[in-house]
């Protein structure tokens, strides 16, 4: 009798593991810095839908330096969470780390998903967001929290530093 119960538990456990794998319960992929940009399995339209979904969930979450939750998030934390949650890729957590990966992209060659970087104040102050197309990007603003902004806005146009492509 005990052996039958153990077999049933084993079968249930194995079926649970199998179904969780089939359901896409995948762990985010950690990619070496030298391997960026990685191939994206998504079209630009699909990427935009994924980013819009993330923005919808995170919009107006307040800025908090070092934050990574919906109680408060900083710019690199928002970018990190977006790539982890929507693209299933683990990228560096800091703006400094993000600025070191990927391929440089000219301002006029930006594509959906590119990281856009800004020098926003003192010499070492940096800011990062995700390009959405049509000169818009999403980011965690220190004054308004998570939001969408225009690269053509006077402030962002002046502060623009560089862009990096981390998915192709």
C-alpha positions in Angstrom: 0.0 0.0 0.0 2.8 2.4 0.9 4.6 1.7 -2.4 1.5 2.5 -4.4 1.1 5.9 -2.6 4.8 6.7 -3.2 4.4 5.8 -6.9 1.3 8.1 -7.1 3.2 11.0 -5.5 6.1 10.3 -7.9 3.8 10.3 -11.0 2.1 13.5 -9.8 5.5 15.2 -9.2 6.8 14.2 -12.6 3.6 15.4 -14.4 3.7 18.7 -12.5 7.3 19.2 -13.6 6.5 18.3 -17.2 3.5 20.7 -17.4 5.4 23.5 -15.8 8.0 23.2 -18.5 5.4 23.0 -21.2 3.6 26.1 -19.8 6.7 28.2 -20.3 7.8 28.7 -16.7 11.3 29.5 -17.9 14.0 31.1 -15.8 15.3 34.4 -17.3 18.5 33.9 -19.3 21.7 35.4 -18.1 23.8 36.6 -21.0 27.5 37.4 -21.0 28.3 41.0 -21.7 30.3 40.0 -24.8 27.3 38.2 -26.2 25.1 41.3 -26.6 23.2 42.1 -28.8 21.3 38.8 -28.6 18.8 37.7 -31.2 15.2 38.6 -30.4 12.5 36.1 -31.1 10.0 39.0 -31.3 9.0 41.3 -34.1 9.1 45.1 -33.4 5.3 45.1 -33.1 5.5 42.3 -30.5 8.3 44.0 -28.6 6.2 47.2 -28.5 3.2 45.3 -27.2 5.4 43.8 -24.4 6.9 47.2 -23.5 3.4 48.8 -23.5 2.2 46.1 -21.2 5.1 46.7 -18.8 4.5 50.5 -18.9 0.8 49.9 -18.2 1.7 48.0 -15.0 4.5 50.3 -13.9 3.2 53.7 -15.0 3.4 56.3 -12.2 5.4 54.0 -9.9 7.5 56.6 -7.9 11.2 57.0 -8.4 13.4 55.6 -5.6 17.2 55.4 -6.0 18.2 51.7 -5.8 14.6 50.6 -6.0 13.5 47.6 -8.0 9.9 47.1 -6.9 6.5 48.8 -7.7 6.8 50.6 -4.4 9.7 52.6 -5.9 12.2 52.0 -8.8 15.1 53.8 -10.3 15.8 54.1 -14.0 18.1 51.1 -14.3 15.8 49.0 -12.1 12.9 49.7 -14.4 15.0 48.7 -17.4 16.3 45.6 -15.7 12.7 44.5 -14.6 11.4 45.2 -18.1 13.9 43.0 -19.8 13.6 40.3 -17.2 9.8 40.3 -17.1 9.0 40.8 -20.8 12.0 39.5 -22.8 13.2 36.9 -20.3 16.8 38.3 -20.4 18.9 39.2 -17.3 20.9 42.4 -18.0 23.1 44.4 -15.7 21.2 46.2 -12.8 23.0 49.5 -13.0 23.2 52.3 -15.6 27.0 52.0 -15.5 26.7 48.2 -16.2 24.1 48.7 -18.9 26.3 51.3 -20.7 29.0 48.7 -21.1 27.0 46.1 -23.0 25.6 46.0 -26.5 26.4 47.6 -29.7 26.6 51.4 -30.2 23.7 52.8 -32.2 23.5 56.1 -33.9 20.7 58.4 -32.8 19.1 58.2 -36.3 19.2 54.4 -36.3 17.4 53.7 -33.0 15.1 50.7 -33.0 12.5 49.5 -30.5 14.1 48.1 -27.4 17.4 50.0 -27.7 18.7 51.5 -24.5 19.0 55.3 -24.6 21.4 57.0 -22.2 21.5 60.5 -20.9 23.9 62.7 -18.9 21.5 64.5 -16.6 23.4 66.6 -14.3 26.7 66.3 -12.5 29.5 64.6 -14.3 28.8 61.1 -13.1 25.0 61.3 -13.2 23.5 59.0 -15.8 20.0 58.0 -16.8 18.7 55.2 -19.0 15.4 54.3 -20.7 14.0 52.0 -23.4 13.4 53.3 -26.9 9.8 52.7 -28.1 10.0 54.1 -31.6 8.7 57.5 -33.0 11.2 59.3 -30.8 9.6 58.1 -27.6 11.2 56.1 -24.7 10.0 54.8 -21.3 11.9 55.3 -18.1 11.7 56.0 -14.4 11.8 59.8 -14.1 13.1 61.2 -10.8 10.3 63.7 -10.7 7.3 61.8 -12.2 8.1 58.1 -11.7 7.7 55.6 -14.5 6.5 57.3 -17.7 6.9 57.7 -21.4 8.8 60.8 -22.7 9.9 62.2 -26.1 13.5 62.4 -27.2 12.5 65.6 -28.8 11.7 67.2 -25.5 14.2 70.1 -24.9 15.6 68.6 -21.7 16.1 65.0 -23.1 17.4 66.3 -26.4 20.1 68.3 -24.6 20.9 65.5 -22.2 21.1 62.7 -24.8 24.4 60.8 -24.5 24.3 57.5 -26.5 22.3 54.4 -27.3 23.1 50.7 -27.2 21.4 47.8 -28.9 21.1 44.7 -26.7 18.6 42.8 -28.8 18.6 42.4 -32.6 
